[in-house]
Amino acid sequence: MDEGTFAWVRLADPSEGELVQLAAELGLHPLAVEDALHGRQRPKREQFGDVLAVALKPLRYVEEDTAVETGDIMIFAGPRSVLTVSHGSIDPCAEAARRLDADPQMLRLGTWAVLHAVLDVAVDAYSDAARKVRATLDRLEDEVFSTSRVDHTQSIYSLKREVREFRDAVHPLVPVLQTLLDGPGVEDHLSDVTPYIRDVADHLHRTDIEVRTLDELLDSVLGAQQARVGTWQNDDMRRISAWAAIFAIPTMVAGVYGMNFEHMPELGWTYGYPLAVALMALASGALYRAFRRNGWL
């Protein structure tokens, strides 16, 4: 291989045999092979001799389903070769390769340029997903505070669960990039690409703050929704109580005159029945007006 050239091998959902054979040719540590084979790794950075291994979780946000979809990728960067192993449908390597093809100057940085390109594409996707989640949250917030009596608790919980998955992908990557900037061996491996990694780290830090803010805002919106539900229940109870009080008066009067005693006032009076009905109507109307004036009805 000529000086200044390197090999980049990209694998997507490889079988164990494919990965083990390739790892043997590249001299990868067995523990690194195990991590790459099974995926589902927390974002991390490890050093195996002169090979730097970085795990991250690329993602995208699907607005139609209000869902965060994540994948897994392991990057093994050595002096003259790079191996990327991805799991799932989200693979930033294709876009990273396109960017590198369009930037020959970046390619001169060697294998670390690949590491930067993959990280850069993944972090850009984080920023885009955060923007879309914010838009969804804004719409949900408007619906919660609208005049409609629709309970959005389930939608809020669903979005909060997706934001937590988002945060699990973003937050652990922050210290990983910091170790790439400040960790041991940086002078030997990443000195030329350090300014580019620092730029990616800055973007990631802003996205991490945004995701944490989204999580806190969802807590606030959830609390507001629960408060509104409580208010609706109180309004319903007041209406029920008001109507019960209104109907209590004619029920009481009718109950008294329905006891079938022989000697009761006004039983023989011609206007007794109309008077009783008028009394019930007036009392009920007065109560209805009072409750209406106080906002109970």
C-alpha positions, 0 to 999 in steps of 0.5 A: 500500500502506498504511503498516505493511502489506507483501506476502509472496510464497511460491514453492515450486519455481518455474520460471525464468520465474516467478522472473525475472518476480517478481524484476524486479517486486521489484527483486532482484539477478540473483545473488540470483535465481540462488541462489534458482532453483537452491537447494542453497545453504549457509546464508548472509546477503547484503545487496542494497541494502535487501533482506536475503537469508538462505538456510537448510536446513530439515529433518526426521528420519524415525525409520522410515527413520533419515534426515534429509531436508533442503530449501532456502529463500531469504528476501528481506526488503525494507522493504515485501515478503518473498519466500520461495523453497523447494525440496523437500517441507520448507517452514516457511513454512506454519507461520510464516504460521500463527504470525504470523496468531495473533500480530498484535503480531508482525505489526506488526514488518513484513517482519522478523517474517516473517524471524523466524517462518521462522527460528523454525520451522526452528530448532524443527524442528532441536531436534525432530530432534535429540531424535529422533536422540538417542533413536535413538542411545540405542537403538542404543547399548543394542543395541551393549552388549547380549548379542546378537552382532549387528554394528551397524556399518552402522547406526552409519555410516548414522546418522553420515552423517545426523548429518553432513547435520544438522550441515551444515544447522545449523552454518553457520547459527550465524554467519548469525544472529550477523551478523543481530544484529551485522552492518552495517545491523542498526540500520536493519532489525532493531532491533525484532525483534533480541530475537526473533532473539537468542532463536532464535540461542540455541536454534540454538546449543544445537542446534548443540552437541547435534548436535556431541555426537551426532556425537562419541557416534557415534564412541564407539559405533562404536569400541565396536562395532568393539572388540566385533567384535574381541572376538568374533573373538578368542573364535572364534579361541580356540574354534577353537584349543582344539578343534584342540588337543583333536583333536590328541592322538587324531590324533597317537596314531592317526597313530603307530599307523597307520604300519604298522610290524611291530615296535611296542610293544603291537601284540600286547597284548590291552589295547593298543587299549583303552588307546590309546583310553582315553589319547586320551579322557582326554587330550582330556577333560583339555584340554577341562576346562582350556580350559573352566575358562579360558573358551576353550570 
